[in-house]
Amino acid sequence: MSVSDNNKRIAKNTFFLYIRQLLVMAVGLYTVRVILAVLGEEDYGIYNVVGGFVAMFNILSGALSVAISRFITYEMGQPDVTTFRLQRIFSSSLVIQIVMGLIISLLIATFGVWFIENKMVIPSERLDVALYVLLFSTLSFFINLLSVPYNALIIAHEQMKAFAYISIVEVVLKLVVAYLLTIASSDKLMLYAFCMVVVSLIVRSVYAIYCKRCFEECHFVRGFDKELLSKMFVFSGWAFLGNGVVVLKDQGSNVLLNLFGGPAVNAAQGIAMQVNNAVYSFVSNFMIASNPQITKNCAAGDLNSMHSLIIRSAKFGFFILLIFLLPLCAGIDYVLGLWLVEVPVHTTNFVVLVLLYSLIECFVSPLITGVLAQGKIKSFEIALTFIYLGNFIASYICLKIGMAVESVFVLNIIFKFFVLVALLLHSHLKYAFPIARFFKECFLPSLSAFLVSGVFVCVLPGKETSNFGAFVVRTLAIVTFTCMAVFVIGMAKRERLYVKKILREKVCNKV
């Protein structure tokens, strides 16, 4: 397949994923508003921290999930791939996920109950409900875990339109949940947690049915390939180390915020993560569309195309996020006030800091895909362990000595730069990734566009506006200037010519 065909496929898949995201984001923002208003700040914080505690157990399953996605996509990039081989990978993956899911559920049922009752800061009158939330969150976790092999097949086949279509089902179900909460007379927190289990079950069932009908390899075959299982477990063993510290940093920070700030701080963090997920999803959808091509280029031995795609993905992912981030951060107080009935303390600062963290993630994500595709991840996972362990310890120390809760997010940003450096060095050593080219074609143009656009936002008047019309005008001005900065400063000459060509074709077609 030519580079042009690959670019068209990535663009088409990105389009389908954006349709999906617009649906999910619109409903997600609305339901957060409803749920926060119905549950209240305290119950919303309880749901966020308990759900985050369950997510910590991804340390035991996330590594295998990474291995499954990598091995299925890599196998499809091989020139001698067979359906039976893919069926063996899929079947082995499904059995592994079921076994891991049962083990993790047992661990949560024992350790989780003790931790919530004895360590978490939860009002005594809501403790029983929090335990039910733990149970329902565990069920949702198990259901989502079983969907990993099916989603890996969809991504490997680059059939992103499936995500767009199935998301219609998901958003309708979430709207129904939001409506039920407004009319229900029972405990709303418990009802919400139960409804999310039902939503997960329905959505994951639809994904499974789609895969069985569309992909030949989505059929269970008996017997295990010992060589395959050995490779998957060696790969996932090192991924386990890296995933463990990532979960410790992310969800462990959530628990630290609960211990030092209480459920109200968790509510603010939960809202910040909702905003970040909505905004960053425009980047992650672009990355999801690009990732299979990175892995398949690696499998085919085409390292030059692999390098180019990693650099382009990082660069344009950064630009996509920047266009959304700057106007949002510039008017964050007004947006939060317009969106939420009551805005928890710290929410504004949390949102801005989390979005800045995601800017660095734009560089990190494609590089991680390249490392996983190449397969030799031992040294990187060891480096990642030390970096994120240091991040968690530093966060604890800062909170312990009385620093503001925002310090946790500032430390996350600092340590993410260390992750980027480790990734670049590992990528250069393992698959000859060109670091100098990355800085010249990606990092420096991206940083230049960010700084110029940031200065414009700072000097633009109207920061304290509470008028909707003025807010819209200011937002449009920021978006326009940022797009111009990206086009003139961020893009190379050949990229500008390509964009002009596409725009001319679109205009001519409409005329």
C-alpha positions in Angstrom: 0.0 0.0 0.0 1.4 3.4 -1.0 2.1 6.3 1.4 -0.8 8.2 -0.3 -3.2 5.3 0.3 -2.0 5.1 4.0 -2.6 8.8 4.5 -6.1 8.6 3.0 -6.9 5.6 5.2 -5.7 7.5 8.3 -7.7 10.5 7.3 -10.8 8.5 6.7 -10.5 6.6 10.0 -9.8 9.9 11.8 -13.0 11.3 10.3 -15.1 8.4 11.6 -13.5 8.6 15.0 -14.2 12.4 15.2 -17.9 11.7 14.4 -17.8 9.2 17.3 -16.1 11.7 19.6 -18.5 14.5 18.9 -21.3 12.3 19.9 -19.6 11.0 23.0 -18.3 14.5 24.0 -21.6 16.2 23.6 -23.4 13.6 25.7 -20.5 13.3 28.1 -20.4 17.0 28.9 -24.2 17.1 29.4 -24.3 14.0 31.6 -21.5 15.3 33.8 -23.5 18.5 34.4 -26.6 16.5 35.3 -24.8 13.9 37.4 -22.8 16.5 39.4 -26.0 18.4 40.0 -28.0 15.3 41.0 -25.3 13.5 43.0 -23.8 16.5 44.6 -20.1 17.3 45.1 -19.5 14.7 47.8 -21.1 11.7 46.1 -19.6 12.6 42.8 -16.2 12.7 44.5 -16.9 9.3 46.1 -17.7 7.7 42.8 -14.6 9.2 41.2 -12.2 8.0 43.9 -13.7 4.5 44.3 -13.8 4.0 40.6 -10.2 5.2 40.4 -9.3 2.7 43.1 -10.7 -0.1 40.9 -8.8 1.3 37.9 -5.6 0.8 39.9 -6.0 -2.9 39.3 -5.3 -2.3 35.6 -1.7 -2.9 36.7 -2.5 -6.6 36.5 -4.4 -6.5 33.2 -3.2 -3.5 31.3 0.1 -5.2 30.4 -1.6 -8.2 28.8 -4.0 -5.8 27.0 -1.0 -4.0 25.5 0.4 -7.3 24.5 -2.8 -8.5 22.8 -3.2 -5.3 20.8 0.4 -5.3 19.7 0.6 -9.0 18.7 -2.7 -8.9 16.7 -1.7 -5.7 14.8 1.9 -6.9 14.3 0.8 -10.3 13.0 -1.5 -8.6 10.4 1.5 -6.6 9.2 3.4 -9.8 8.4 3.5 -10.8 4.7 2.7 -14.4 5.4 -0.2 -13.8 7.9 -2.9 -16.6 8.1 -6.4 -16.6 9.5 -5.7 -19.6 11.7 -2.7 -17.8 13.2 -4.8 -14.8 14.0 -7.5 -17.1 15.5 -4.9 -18.6 17.8 -3.8 -15.2 19.0 -7.4 -14.1 19.5 -8.4 -17.3 21.4 -5.3 -17.2 23.6 -6.0 -13.5 24.4 -9.6 -14.1 25.3 -8.8 -17.0 27.7 -6.0 -14.9 29.4 -8.3 -11.9 29.9 -11.0 -14.1 31.5 -8.6 -15.7 33.9 -7.0 -12.3 34.7 -10.4 -10.7 35.2 -11.5 -13.4 37.7 -8.3 -13.0 39.7 -8.5 -9.2 39.8 -12.1 -9.3 40.8 -11.2 -11.6 43.8 -8.4 -9.2 44.8 -10.7 -6.2 44.7 -13.4 -8.0 46.7 -10.9 -8.7 49.5 -8.3 -5.9 49.6 -10.7 -3.2 48.2 -13.3 -3.5 51.0 -10.6 -3.2 53.7 -8.9 -0.2 52.0 -12.2 1.7 51.6 -13.3 1.0 55.2 -10.0 1.8 56.8 -8.0 4.2 54.7 -10.2 6.3 52.4 -11.7 9.6 53.6 -15.4 8.8 53.1 -18.3 10.0 55.4 -19.5 7.2 57.6 -23.1 7.5 56.5 -22.0 6.9 52.8 -19.6 4.0 53.5 -22.2 1.3 52.7 -23.0 3.0 49.4 -19.3 3.4 48.6 -18.9 -0.4 49.0 -21.8 -1.0 46.5 -20.0 1.4 44.1 -16.9 -0.7 44.5 -18.9 -3.8 43.6 -20.5 -2.2 40.5 -17.2 -0.6 39.4 -15.5 -4.0 39.6 -18.2 -5.5 37.4 -17.8 -2.7 34.8 -14.0 -3.3 34.9 -14.4 -7.0 34.3 -16.8 -6.4 31.4 -14.5 -3.8 29.8 -11.5 -6.1 30.2 -13.2 -8.8 28.1 -13.7 -6.4 25.3 -9.9 -5.8 24.7 -9.4 -8.6 22.1 -12.5 -7.4 20.2 -11.4 -3.8 20.2 -7.9 -4.8 19.2 -9.3 -6.5 16.1 -11.3 -3.4 15.1 -8.2 -1.2 15.4 -5.9 -3.7 13.6 -8.4 -3.9 10.7 -8.6 -0.1 10.8 -12.4 -0.3 10.7 -12.9 2.9 12.8 -16.4 3.4 11.5 -17.5 0.6 13.8 -16.6 2.8 16.8 -18.7 5.7 15.3 -21.8 3.6 14.8 -21.7 1.7 18.1 -21.2 5.0 19.9 -24.7 6.0 18.9 -25.9 3.1 21.1 -23.6 4.2 23.9 -24.7 7.9 24.0 -28.4 7.0 23.9 -27.9 4.7 26.9 -26.0 7.4 28.8 -28.7 9.9 28.1 -31.2 7.4 29.5 -29.1 7.0 32.6 -29.0 10.7 33.1 -32.7 10.9 32.8 -33.3 8.1 35.3 -31.2 9.9 37.9 -33.3 13.0 37.7 -36.6 11.0 38.4 -35.4 8.2 40.6 -36.3 8.2 44.3 -33.7 5.6 45.4 -30.1 6.3 46.3 -28.8 8.1 43.2 -25.1 7.2 43.6 -25.9 3.5 43.9 -28.3 3.7 40.9 -25.7 5.5 38.8 -23.0 2.9 39.5 -25.4 0.0 38.6 -26.6 1.7 35.4 -22.9 2.1 34.3 -22.6 -1.7 34.6 -25.6 -2.2 32.4 -24.3 0.3 29.8 -20.9 -1.5 29.7 -22.5 -4.9 29.3 -24.7 -3.7 26.3 -22.0 -1.8 24.5 -19.4 -4.5 24.9 -21.9 -7.1 23.6 -22.5 -5.1 20.5 -18.7 -4.9 19.9 -18.4 -8.6 20.2 -21.3 -9.3 17.8 -19.9 -6.9 15.3 -16.4 -8.6 15.4 -17.9 -12.1 15.1 -19.8 -11.1 12.0 -17.1 -9.1 10.2 -13.7 -10.8 11.1 -12.9 -14.4 10.3 -10.3 -14.6 13.0 -12.9 -13.7 15.7 -13.6 -17.4 16.4 -12.5 -19.4 19.3 -10.2 -22.3 18.6 -9.0 -24.8 21.2 -5.4 -25.4 22.1 -2.6 -23.1 23.1 0.4 -22.0 21.1 3.1 -22.4 23.7 5.6 -20.3 21.7 3.1 -17.5 21.3 2.1 -17.6 24.9 5.7 -17.4 26.0 6.3 -14.4 23.8 3.2 -12.7 25.0 4.0 -13.3 28.7 7.6 -12.1 28.3 6.4 -8.9 26.5 3.6 -8.3 29.0 5.9 -9.0 31.9 8.0 -6.0 31.1 4.9 -4.0 30.1 3.4 -5.0 33.5 6.3 -3.1 35.2 5.7 0.1 33.2 1.9 -0.1 33.5 2.2 -0.7 37.2 3.9 2.6 37.9 1.7 4.5 35.4 -1.4 3.3 37.3 0.4 4.1 40.6 1.1 7.6 39.4 -2.4 8.3 38.0 -4.8 6.5 40.3 -2.4 6.7 43.2 -2.4 10.4 42.9 -6.2 10.3 43.0 -6.0 8.4 46.3 -3.4 10.9 47.6 -5.7 13.8 46.8 -8.5 12.0 48.7 -6.2 11.5 51.7 -5.0 15.1 51.8 -8.0 16.9 50.4 -11.1 14.8 50.8 -13.9 14.0 48.3 -14.3 17.6 47.2 -10.8 17.7 45.7 -11.6 14.3 44.0 -14.7 15.9 42.5 -12.6 18.8 41.1 -10.1 16.3 39.7 -12.9 14.2 38.2 -14.3 17.2 36.3 -10.8 18.2 35.1 -10.3 14.7 33.8 -13.7 14.8 32.0 -12.7 18.0 30.3 -9.3 16.6 29.4 -10.7 13.4 28.1 -13.2 15.3 25.9 -10.5 17.6 24.5 -7.6 15.1 24.2 -9.9 12.6 22.5 -9.6 14.6 19.3 -5.9 13.8 19.5 -6.3 10.2 20.6 -8.7 9.4 17.8 -6.1 10.7 15.4 -3.4 8.5 17.1 -5.7 5.5 17.0 -6.1 5.9 13.3 -2.3 6.2 12.9 -1.1 3.5 15.3 -1.9 0.4 13.2 0.2 1.8 10.3 3.1 2.4 12.7 3.0 -1.2 13.9 2.5 -2.6 10.4 5.4 -0.6 9.0 7.6 -2.0 11.7 6.4 -5.5 11.0 7.2 -5.0 7.3 10.7 -3.7 8.1 9.9 -0.2 6.6 11.6 1.8 9.4 11.8 5.0 7.3 8.0 5.1 6.9 7.6 4.2 10.5 9.9 7.1 11.6 8.1 9.6 9.4 4.6 8.5 10.6 5.7 8.8 14.3 7.0 12.3 13.8 3.9 13.5 11.8 1.6 11.9 14.4 3.3 13.7 17.3 3.4 17.0 15.5 -0.1 17.1 14.2 -1.5 15.6 17.4 0.1 18.6 19.2 -1.4 21.1 16.8 -4.9 19.6 17.1 -4.8 19.8 20.9 -3.3 23.3 20.8 -6.2 24.6 18.7 -8.6 23.4 21.3 -6.5 24.0 24.4 -5.7 27.7 24.1 -9.2 29.1 23.7 -10.5 26.8 26.4 -7.8 27.8 28.9 -8.3 31.4 28.1 -12.0 31.3 29.0 -12.0 28.4 31.5 -13.8 30.2 34.3 -16.6 31.3 31.9 -16.8 27.8 30.4 -17.0 26.0 33.7 -19.6 28.5 35.0 -21.7 28.0 31.9 -21.4 24.2 32.0 -21.7 23.3 35.7 -24.4 24.3 38.2 -21.7 24.5 40.9 -18.0 24.5 40.2 -15.8 22.8 42.9 -12.8 24.6 44.3 -9.5 23.9 42.4 -11.3 22.9 39.2 -10.0 25.8 37.1 -6.4 25.2 38.0 -6.7 21.4 37.6 -8.2 21.7 34.1 -5.4 24.0 32.8 -2.6 21.9 34.3 -4.0 18.6 33.0 -4.4 20.0 29.5 -0.7 21.2 29.6 0.2 17.7 30.6 -1.7 16.3 27.6 0.3 18.6 25.3 3.5 16.6 26.2 1.5 13.4 25.9 1.1 14.2 22.2 4.8 13.7 21.7 4.9 10.6 24.0 2.1 8.6 22.6 3.4 7.9 19.0 6.8 7.1 20.4 5.3 4.5 22.8 3.5 2.9 19.8 6.9 2.6 18.0 8.5 1.1 21.1 5.7 -1.4 21.5 5.8 -2.3 17.8 9.5 -3.0 17.9 9.0 -5.3 20.9 12.2 -4.8 22.8 10.8 -2.8 25.8 12.8 -4.0 28.8 15.1 -1.0 29.2 12.4 1.5 28.6 10.0 -0.1 31.1 12.8 -0.1 33.7 13.4 3.6 33.1 9.7 4.3 33.2 9.4 2.6 36.5 12.0 4.8 38.1 10.5 8.0 36.6 6.9 7.4 37.6 7.9 6.0 41.0 9.8 9.2 41.6 6.8 11.2 40.4 4.5 9.5 43.0 7.0 9.8 45.9 7.5 13.5 45.1 3.7 14.1 45.0 3.4 12.5 48.4 6.2 14.5 49.9 4.8 17.8 48.5 1.3 17.1 50.0 2.8 15.9 53.2 4.7 19.1 53.8 1.6 21.2 53.1 2.0 22.3 49.6 -1.1 23.1 47.5 -2.9 20.1 45.8 -2.0 21.7 42.4 1.6 20.7 43.1 0.7 17.1 42.1 -0.3 18.2 38.6 2.8 20.4 38.2 5.0 17.4 39.2 3.2 15.3 36.6 4.2 17.8 33.9 7.8 17.9 35.0 8.2 14.1 35.1 6.5 13.7 31.8 9.4 15.5 30.2 11.7 12.9 31.7 9.5 10.2 30.1 9.9 11.9 26.7 13.7 12.0 27.0 13.8 8.3 28.0 11.5 7.4 25.0 13.7 9.3 22.5 16.9 7.6 23.8 15.4 4.1 23.8 13.8 4.6 20.4 17.2 5.7 18.9 19.0 2.7 20.4 16.4 0.1 19.5 15.1 1.1 16.0 17.4 4.0 15.0 14.8 6.7 15.6 16.3 10.0 14.4 16.3 12.3 17.5 17.7 15.3 15.6 15.1 15.0 13.0 12.4 14.8 15.7 13.5 18.0 17.2 13.9 19.8 13.9 10.6 18.7 12.3 8.4 18.2 15.3 9.4 19.6 18.7 10.8 23.0 17.8 8.1 23.9 15.3 5.4 22.8 17.8 7.0 24.8 20.7 7.3 27.9 18.5 3.7 27.8 17.5 2.7 27.3 21.1 4.8 30.2 22.4 3.6 32.7 19.7 0.0 31.7 20.2 0.3 31.8 23.9 1.7 35.4 23.8 -1.3 36.4 21.6 -3.7 34.9 24.2 -2.0 36.8 27.0 -2.2 40.3 25.2 -5.7 39.8 23.8 -8.1 41.9 25.9 -11.3 40.6 27.4 -10.0 38.0 29.8 -12.6 38.6 32.5 -15.6 38.8 30.2 -18.9 37.4 31.3 -20.7 38.2 28.1 -21.4 35.3 25.8 -21.0 37.3 22.6 -17.7 38.7 23.7 -16.6 35.2 24.7 -17.4 33.8 21.3 -15.6 36.6 19.5 -12.5 36.2 21.7 -12.6 32.4 21.2 -12.8 32.8 17.4 -9.9 35.2 17.4 -7.7 32.8 19.4 -8.6 29.8 17.2 -7.9 31.9 14.0 -4.6 33.1 15.2 -3.5 29.7 16.5 -4.4 28.1 13.1 -2.4 30.8 11.3 0.6 30.2 13.7 0.4 26.5 13.1 0.2 27.0 9.3 3.0 29.5 9.1 5.4 28.6 11.9 4.5 24.9 12.7 4.2 23.4 9.2 7.1 22.7 6.8 6.8 24.0 3.3 5.7 20.7 1.8 3.0 20.4 4.5 1.7 23.9 3.7 1.5 23.0 0.0 -0.4 19.8 0.8 -2.9 21.7 2.9 -3.4 24.3 0.2 -4.0 21.6 -2.4 -6.6 19.9 -0.2 -8.4 23.2 0.4 -8.4 24.1 -3.3 -9.8 20.7 -4.1 -12.6 21.1 -1.5 -13.5 24.5 -2.8 -13.5 23.4 -6.5 -15.7 20.4 -5.6 -18.2 22.6 -3.9 -18.2 25.1 -6.8 
